[in-house]
Amino acid sequence: MNQTEVSGRSRAVFLDRDGVINEAIVRGGKPYPPSSVAEFRLLPGVAQACEALHKAGFLLIIATNQPDVGRGTMKQELVEEIHRFITEQLPIDRIEVCYDPGGSPSPNRKPNPGMLLEAAKELGIDLTSSFMVGDRWRDIDCGAAAGCRTIFIDYGYSEELRKTPDYRTKDLLSAVPIIVGHLGSHAG
């Protein structure tokens, strides 16, 4: 068994998209997604962080709510175009997307853990040895509900956290030593 597997199961780092991978467009103290590939900007250090995590053997999975599609204010094709662009730039293994507009319960819409649970089932991921990295309360609650360790990228948004994250960092690159540091604690 290699050091990134626990009891034959893989480890993953689940990544929120907007604010973790790319710059969020902040309006009124709240983050919003880019509305086109032209507006899409990778955050500094993201490529380096993803390469390091991938090299350490983690599966990299984006888990993102994109409710504007469900609300009819953004086309799904545009979101898919942005995701193709991301996978051309970064070693992402899978992208889970929830297009639910919100307002009614959905098992896949963060803070619910459905996207993480589905990926774990399909890819044989040990969630207790995995991480969820996000910049909003929904990400932290989602990761906690799935049984992952949580890392909050703190940009000082006006939103309050509902659960306490396991770790806080300033960006994804700062999270890499935390994540990789856990490899030895679960090596079989």
Buried (B, 14 or more C-beta within 10 A) or exposed (E): EEEBBBEEBBBBBBBBBBBBBBBBBEEEEEBEBBBEEEEBEBBEBBBEBBBBBBEBBBBBBBBBBBBBBBEEEBEEEBBBBBBEBBEEBBBBBBBBBBBBBEEEEBEBBBBBBBBBBBBBEEBEBBBEBBBBBBBBBBBBBBBBBBBBBBBBBEBEBEBEBEBEBBBBBEBBBBBBEBBBEBBEEBEE
